[in-house]
């Protein structure tokens, strides 16, 4: 079953940590968002493989936007 990782707030994508094809484990950081000068890691909630990354560094995400998909 696929896990869709979505933004929880409006923020800039400061850094992409994981790339598609990467094995990830529960609690791994996929990207780091920046909002109001705070760095906010976006974590996985399941083990699997990152199959889709929907953002790039410098993008702006809004609440509910898709960031990545883990299968």
Biopython code that builds the backbone (N, CA, C, O; Angstrom):
import numpy as np
from Bio.PDB.StructureBuilder import StructureBuilder

atoms = [
    (1, "UNK", "N", (0.843, -1.176, 0.000)),
    (1, "UNK", "CA", (0.000, 0.000, 0.000)),
    (1, "UNK", "C", (0.896, 1.249, 0.000)),
    (1, "UNK", "O", (1.877, 1.313, 0.741)),
    (2, "UNK", "N", (0.563, 2.207, -0.807)),
    (2, "UNK", "CA", (1.376, 3.420, -0.952)),
    (2, "UNK", "C", (1.043, 4.433, 0.138)),
    (2, "UNK", "O", (-0.114, 4.605, 0.524)),
    (3, "UNK", "N", (2.081, 5.092, 0.618)),
    (3, "UNK", "CA", (1.919, 6.191, 1.571)),
    (3, "UNK", "C", (2.170, 7.492, 0.827)),
    (3, "UNK", "O", (3.253, 7.699, 0.281)),
    (4, "UNK", "N", (1.175, 8.367, 0.802)),
    (4, "UNK", "CA", (1.352, 9.696, 0.224)),
    (4, "UNK", "C", (1.795, 10.636, 1.336)),
    (4, "UNK", "O", (1.125, 10.762, 2.361)),
    (5, "UNK", "N", (2.917, 11.286, 1.126)),
    (5, "UNK", "CA", (3.416, 12.251, 2.095)),
    (5, "UNK", "C", (3.003, 13.628, 1.598)),
    (5, "UNK", "O", (3.347, 14.029, 0.486)),
    (6, "UNK", "N", (2.262, 14.346, 2.433)),
    (6, "UNK", "CA", (1.718, 15.644, 2.036)),
    (6, "UNK", "C", (2.202, 16.740, 2.977)),
    (6, "UNK", "O", (2.520, 16.489, 4.140)),
    (7, "UNK", "N", (2.251, 17.948, 2.453)),
    (7, "UNK", "CA", (2.670, 19.108, 3.250)),
    (7, "UNK", "C", (1.619, 19.412, 4.303)),
    (7, "UNK", "O", (0.419, 19.319, 4.048)),
    (8, "UNK", "N", (2.085, 19.776, 5.485)),
    (8, "UNK", "CA", (1.172, 20.129, 6.570)),
    (8, "UNK", "C", (1.026, 21.635, 6.733)),
    (8, "UNK", "O", (0.210, 22.096, 7.531)),
    (9, "UNK", "N", (1.818, 22.413, 5.975)),
    (9, "UNK", "CA", (1.777, 23.866, 6.080)),
    (9, "UNK", "C", (2.351, 24.477, 4.814)),
    (9, "UNK", "O", (2.936, 23.777, 3.988)),
    (10, "UNK", "N", (2.182, 25.778, 4.666)),
    (10, "UNK", "CA", (2.780, 26.509, 3.556)),
    (10, "UNK", "C", (4.255, 26.704, 3.894)),
    (10, "UNK", "O", (4.594, 27.196, 4.970)),
    (11, "UNK", "N", (5.135, 26.311, 2.960)),
    (11, "UNK", "CA", (6.570, 26.393, 3.231)),
    (11, "UNK", "C", (7.346, 26.305, 1.922)),
    (11, "UNK", "O", (6.799, 25.964, 0.873)),
    (12, "UNK", "N", (8.629, 26.622, 2.013)),
    (12, "UNK", "CA", (9.555, 26.429, 0.898)),
    (12, "UNK", "C", (10.248, 25.091, 1.071)),
    (12, "UNK", "O", (10.556, 24.683, 2.190)),
    (13, "UNK", "N", (10.492, 24.407, -0.044)),
    (13, "UNK", "CA", (11.286, 23.180, 0.013)),
    (13, "UNK", "C", (12.739, 23.630, 0.075)),
    (13, "UNK", "O", (13.302, 24.109, -0.909)),
    (14, "UNK", "N", (13.335, 23.464, 1.255)),
    (14, "UNK", "CA", (14.691, 23.943, 1.475)),
    (14, "UNK", "C", (15.716, 22.943, 0.970)),
    (14, "UNK", "O", (16.682, 23.321, 0.309)),
    (15, "UNK", "N", (15.506, 21.639, 1.285)),
    (15, "UNK", "CA", (16.453, 20.629, 0.838)),
    (15, "UNK", "C", (15.749, 19.305, 0.600)),
    (15, "UNK", "O", (14.908, 18.888, 1.397)),
    (16, "UNK", "N", (16.098, 18.642, -0.504)),
    (16, "UNK", "CA", (15.627, 17.293, -0.793)),
    (16, "UNK", "C", (16.674, 16.330, -0.241)),
    (16, "UNK", "O", (17.850, 16.412, -0.596)),
    (17, "UNK", "N", (16.243, 15.423, 0.621)),
    (17, "UNK", "CA", (17.165, 14.495, 1.273)),
    (17, "UNK", "C", (17.173, 13.138, 0.583)),
    (17, "UNK", "O", (18.241, 12.565, 0.365)),
    (18, "UNK", "N", (16.002, 12.616, 0.236)),
    (18, "UNK", "CA", (15.886, 11.293, -0.387)),
    (18, "UNK", "C", (15.485, 11.441, -1.854)),
    (18, "UNK", "O", (14.744, 12.353, -2.218)),
    (19, "UNK", "N", (15.972, 10.556, -2.666)),
    (19, "UNK", "CA", (15.681, 10.550, -4.108)),
    (19, "UNK", "C", (14.838, 9.335, -4.465)),
    (19, "UNK", "O", (14.878, 8.330, -3.754)),
    (20, "UNK", "N", (14.068, 9.406, -5.565)),
    (20, "UNK", "CA", (13.287, 8.239, -5.990)),
    (20, "UNK", "C", (14.187, 7.014, -6.143)),
    (20, "UNK", "O", (15.307, 7.098, -6.648)),
    (21, "UNK", "N", (13.663, 5.883, -5.694)),
    (21, "UNK", "CA", (14.409, 4.633, -5.727)),
    (21, "UNK", "C", (15.112, 4.331, -4.415)),
    (21, "UNK", "O", (15.593, 3.216, -4.212)),
    (22, "UNK", "N", (15.177, 5.309, -3.526)),
    (22, "UNK", "CA", (15.842, 5.150, -2.242)),
    (22, "UNK", "C", (14.974, 4.337, -1.283)),
    (22, "UNK", "O", (13.767, 4.561, -1.189)),
    (23, "UNK", "N", (15.595, 3.389, -0.569)),
    (23, "UNK", "CA", (14.892, 2.674, 0.501)),
    (23, "UNK", "C", (14.785, 3.612, 1.688)),
    (23, "UNK", "O", (15.757, 4.270, 2.057)),
    (24, "UNK", "N", (13.593, 3.675, 2.289)),
    (24, "UNK", "CA", (13.371, 4.532, 3.459)),
    (24, "UNK", "C", (12.759, 3.703, 4.572)),
    (24, "UNK", "O", (12.126, 2.675, 4.333)),
    (25, "UNK", "N", (12.963, 4.175, 5.794)),
    (25, "UNK", "CA", (12.431, 3.511, 6.976)),
    (25, "UNK", "C", (11.597, 4.512, 7.763)),
    (25, "UNK", "O", (11.769, 5.722, 7.617)),
    (26, "UNK", "N", (10.707, 4.015, 8.584)),
    (26, "UNK", "CA", (9.849, 4.867, 9.410)),
    (26, "UNK", "C", (10.696, 5.916, 10.123)),
    (26, "UNK", "O", (11.671, 5.580, 10.796)),
    (27, "UNK", "N", (10.324, 7.185, 9.975)),
    (27, "UNK", "CA", (11.026, 8.276, 10.634)),
    (27, "UNK", "C", (12.152, 8.891, 9.828)),
    (27, "UNK", "O", (12.768, 9.859, 10.274)),
    (28, "UNK", "N", (12.441, 8.344, 8.634)),
    (28, "UNK", "CA", (13.467, 8.944, 7.776)),
    (28, "UNK", "C", (12.979, 10.278, 7.223)),
    (28, "UNK", "O", (11.786, 10.456, 6.978)),
    (29, "UNK", "N", (13.895, 11.205, 7.030)),
    (29, "UNK", "CA", (13.576, 12.507, 6.444)),
    (29, "UNK", "C", (13.602, 12.397, 4.927)),
    (29, "UNK", "O", (14.563, 11.892, 4.347)),
    (30, "UNK", "N", (12.533, 12.878, 4.287)),
    (30, "UNK", "CA", (12.452, 12.888, 2.819)),
    (30, "UNK", "C", (12.886, 14.253, 2.294)),
    (30, "UNK", "O", (13.735, 14.337, 1.407)),
    (31, "UNK", "N", (12.318, 15.304, 2.828)),
    (31, "UNK", "CA", (12.699, 16.678, 2.482)),
    (31, "UNK", "C", (12.694, 17.517, 3.756)),
    (31, "UNK", "O", (12.129, 17.130, 4.779)),
    (32, "UNK", "N", (13.336, 18.668, 3.663)),
    (32, "UNK", "CA", (13.294, 19.631, 4.758)),
    (32, "UNK", "C", (12.633, 20.891, 4.223)),
    (32, "UNK", "O", (13.074, 21.473, 3.232)),
    (33, "UNK", "N", (11.568, 21.297, 4.897)),
    (33, "UNK", "CA", (10.852, 22.512, 4.533)),
    (33, "UNK", "C", (11.371, 23.665, 5.388)),
    (33, "UNK", "O", (11.932, 23.461, 6.465)),
    (34, "UNK", "N", (11.172, 24.871, 4.886)),
    (34, "UNK", "CA", (11.541, 26.073, 5.634)),
    (34, "UNK", "C", (10.322, 26.986, 5.674)),
    (34, "UNK", "O", (9.724, 27.299, 4.644)),
    (35, "UNK", "N", (9.969, 27.402, 6.881)),
    (35, "UNK", "CA", (8.861, 28.321, 7.053)),
    (35, "UNK", "C", (9.179, 29.221, 8.238)),
    (35, "UNK", "O", (9.470, 28.739, 9.333)),
    (36, "UNK", "N", (9.121, 30.513, 8.018)),
    (36, "UNK", "CA", (9.387, 31.492, 9.073)),
    (36, "UNK", "C", (10.743, 31.236, 9.732)),
    (36, "UNK", "O", (10.875, 31.302, 10.954)),
    (37, "UNK", "N", (11.748, 30.945, 8.903)),
    (37, "UNK", "CA", (13.131, 30.711, 9.332)),
    (37, "UNK", "C", (13.308, 29.468, 10.200)),
    (37, "UNK", "O", (14.323, 29.321, 10.880)),
    (38, "UNK", "N", (12.323, 28.578, 10.176)),
    (38, "UNK", "CA", (12.431, 27.306, 10.892)),
    (38, "UNK", "C", (12.559, 26.181, 9.880)),
    (38, "UNK", "O", (11.874, 26.182, 8.857)),
    (39, "UNK", "N", (13.438, 25.215, 10.159)),
    (39, "UNK", "CA", (13.582, 24.032, 9.319)),
    (39, "UNK", "C", (12.658, 22.944, 9.856)),
    (39, "UNK", "O", (12.690, 22.619, 11.042)),
    (40, "UNK", "N", (11.832, 22.384, 8.964)),
    (40, "UNK", "CA", (10.850, 21.385, 9.356)),
    (40, "UNK", "C", (11.083, 20.114, 8.542)),
    (40, "UNK", "O", (10.800, 20.094, 7.345)),
    (41, "UNK", "N", (11.599, 19.045, 9.175)),
    (41, "UNK", "CA", (11.796, 17.800, 8.432)),
    (41, "UNK", "C", (10.454, 17.135, 8.138)),
    (41, "UNK", "O", (9.556, 17.119, 8.980)),
    (42, "UNK", "N", (10.332, 16.591, 6.938)),
    (42, "UNK", "CA", (9.144, 15.826, 6.548)),
    (42, "UNK", "C", (9.557, 14.356, 6.595)),
    (42, "UNK", "O", (10.452, 13.930, 5.864)),
    (43, "UNK", "N", (8.896, 13.586, 7.462)),
    (43, "UNK", "CA", (9.305, 12.215, 7.754)),
    (43, "UNK", "C", (8.371, 11.183, 7.133)),
    (43, "UNK", "O", (7.199, 11.457, 6.874)),
    (44, "UNK", "N", (8.919, 9.984, 6.900)),
    (44, "UNK", "CA", (8.091, 8.874, 6.437)),
    (44, "UNK", "C", (7.415, 8.223, 7.638)),
    (44, "UNK", "O", (7.924, 8.271, 8.757)),
    (45, "UNK", "N", (6.270, 7.620, 7.386)),
    (45, "UNK", "CA", (5.541, 6.936, 8.455)),
    (45, "UNK", "C", (5.546, 5.432, 8.252)),
    (45, "UNK", "O", (4.896, 4.698, 8.996)),
    (46, "UNK", "N", (6.286, 4.968, 7.237)),
    (46, "UNK", "CA", (6.329, 3.541, 6.948)),
    (46, "UNK", "C", (7.664, 3.191, 6.290)),
    (46, "UNK", "O", (8.357, 4.064, 5.768)),
    (47, "UNK", "N", (8.012, 1.916, 6.322)),
    (47, "UNK", "CA", (9.188, 1.436, 5.595)),
    (47, "UNK", "C", (8.790, 1.201, 4.140)),
    (47, "UNK", "O", (7.642, 0.859, 3.857)),
    (48, "UNK", "N", (9.723, 1.382, 3.231)),
    (48, "UNK", "CA", (9.451, 1.110, 1.823)),
    (48, "UNK", "C", (10.490, 1.736, 0.922)),
    (48, "UNK", "O", (11.638, 1.944, 1.315)),
    (49, "UNK", "N", (10.067, 2.032, -0.295)),
    (49, "UNK", "CA", (10.941, 2.643, -1.282)),
    (49, "UNK", "C", (10.261, 3.927, -1.777)),
    (49, "UNK", "O", (9.068, 3.933, -2.081)),
    (50, "UNK", "N", (11.032, 4.997, -1.850)),
    (50, "UNK", "CA", (10.507, 6.255, -2.372)),
    (50, "UNK", "C", (10.335, 6.094, -3.875)),
    (50, "UNK", "O", (11.315, 5.962, -4.608)),
    (51, "UNK", "N", (9.087, 6.105, -4.332)),
    (51, "UNK", "CA", (8.825, 5.876, -5.755)),
    (51, "UNK", "C", (8.522, 7.157, -6.523)),
    (51, "UNK", "O", (8.616, 7.187, -7.750)),
    (52, "UNK", "N", (8.159, 8.216, -5.799)),
    (52, "UNK", "CA", (7.868, 9.478, -6.483)),
    (52, "UNK", "C", (8.215, 10.645, -5.571)),
    (52, "UNK", "O", (7.865, 10.657, -4.391)),
    (53, "UNK", "N", (8.902, 11.612, -6.132)),
    (53, "UNK", "CA", (9.192, 12.859, -5.442)),
    (53, "UNK", "C", (8.523, 13.947, -6.255)),
    (53, "UNK", "O", (8.868, 14.147, -7.420)),
    (54, "UNK", "N", (7.567, 14.656, -5.661)),
    (54, "UNK", "CA", (6.746, 15.611, -6.398)),
    (54, "UNK", "C", (7.216, 17.054, -6.248)),
    (54, "UNK", "O", (6.564, 17.966, -6.756)),
    (55, "UNK", "N", (8.340, 17.277, -5.557)),
    (55, "UNK", "CA", (8.838, 18.631, -5.331)),
    (55, "UNK", "C", (10.329, 18.713, -5.653)),
    (55, "UNK", "O", (11.027, 17.702, -5.725)),
    (56, "UNK", "N", (10.788, 19.931, -5.841)),
    (56, "UNK", "CA", (12.203, 20.219, -6.049)),
    (56, "UNK", "C", (12.628, 21.285, -5.052)),
    (56, "UNK", "O", (11.797, 22.024, -4.525)),
    (57, "UNK", "N", (13.918, 21.357, -4.798)),
    (57, "UNK", "CA", (14.419, 22.407, -3.920)),
    (57, "UNK", "C", (14.014, 23.763, -4.489)),
    (57, "UNK", "O", (14.139, 24.008, -5.689)),
    (58, "UNK", "N", (13.527, 24.640, -3.613)),
    (58, "UNK", "CA", (13.087, 25.967, -4.027)),
    (58, "UNK", "C", (11.600, 26.078, -4.301)),
    (58, "UNK", "O", (11.066, 27.184, -4.387)),
    (59, "UNK", "N", (10.922, 24.938, -4.441)),
    (59, "UNK", "CA", (9.466, 24.968, -4.657)),
    (59, "UNK", "C", (8.753, 25.487, -3.410)),
    (59, "UNK", "O", (9.271, 25.402, -2.297)),
    (60, "UNK", "N", (7.567, 26.021, -3.622)),
    (60, "UNK", "CA", (6.688, 26.401, -2.511)),
    (60, "UNK", "C", (5.575, 25.367, -2.456)),
    (60, "UNK", "O", (4.951, 25.065, -3.474)),
    (61, "UNK", "N", (5.324, 24.822, -1.265)),
    (61, "UNK", "CA", (4.216, 23.881, -1.094)),
    (61, "UNK", "C", (3.167, 24.522, -0.198)),
    (61, "UNK", "O", (3.473, 25.350, 0.660)),
    (62, "UNK", "N", (1.935, 24.120, -0.419)),
    (62, "UNK", "CA", (0.819, 24.587, 0.387)),
    (62, "UNK", "C", (0.269, 23.396, 1.162)),
    (62, "UNK", "O", (0.534, 22.245, 0.812)),
    (63, "UNK", "N", (-0.480, 23.666, 2.189)),
    (63, "UNK", "CA", (-1.058, 22.598, 2.996)),
    (63, "UNK", "C", (-1.811, 21.607, 2.108)),
    (63, "UNK", "O", (-2.684, 21.998, 1.332)),
    (64, "UNK", "N", (-1.471, 20.334, 2.227)),
    (64, "UNK", "CA", (-2.132, 19.282, 1.464)),
    (64, "UNK", "C", (-1.445, 18.913, 0.164)),
    (64, "UNK", "O", (-1.806, 17.911, -0.453)),
    (65, "UNK", "N", (-0.460, 19.697, -0.273)),
    (65, "UNK", "CA", (0.261, 19.378, -1.517)),
    (65, "UNK", "C", (1.045, 18.085, -1.358)),
    (65, "UNK", "O", (1.599, 17.810, -0.294)),
    (66, "UNK", "N", (1.086, 17.294, -2.425)),
    (66, "UNK", "CA", (1.853, 16.048, -2.429)),
    (66, "UNK", "C", (3.334, 16.347, -2.452)),
    (66, "UNK", "O", (3.799, 17.138, -3.272)),
    (67, "UNK", "N", (4.080, 15.717, -1.555)),
    (67, "UNK", "CA", (5.531, 15.855, -1.518)),
    (67, "UNK", "C", (6.187, 14.616, -2.103)),
    (67, "UNK", "O", (7.084, 14.721, -2.939)),
    (68, "UNK", "N", (5.734, 13.415, -1.657)),
    (68, "UNK", "CA", (6.357, 12.189, -2.117)),
    (68, "UNK", "C", (5.417, 11.005, -1.923)),
    (68, "UNK", "O", (4.413, 11.101, -1.218)),
    (69, "UNK", "N", (5.763, 9.876, -2.565)),
    (69, "UNK", "CA", (5.011, 8.648, -2.418)),
    (69, "UNK", "C", (5.994, 7.534, -2.075)),
    (69, "UNK", "O", (7.017, 7.365, -2.738)),
    (70, "UNK", "N", (5.665, 6.771, -1.021)),
    (70, "UNK", "CA", (6.465, 5.629, -0.590)),
    (70, "UNK", "C", (5.629, 4.376, -0.772)),
    (70, "UNK", "O", (4.468, 4.343, -0.365)),
    (71, "UNK", "N", (6.206, 3.335, -1.381)),
    (71, "UNK", "CA", (5.514, 2.040, -1.523)),
    (71, "UNK", "C", (6.305, 0.979, -0.807)),
    (71, "UNK", "O", (5.907, -0.186, -0.797)),
]
sb = StructureBuilder()
sb.init_structure("model")
sb.init_model(0)
sb.init_chain("A")
sb.init_seg("    ")
for serial, (resi, resn, name, xyz) in enumerate(atoms, 1):
    if name == "N":
        sb.init_residue(resn, " ", resi, " ")
    sb.init_atom(name, np.array(xyz, "f"), 0.0, 1.0, " ", f" {name:<3s}", serial, name[0])
structure = sb.get_structure()
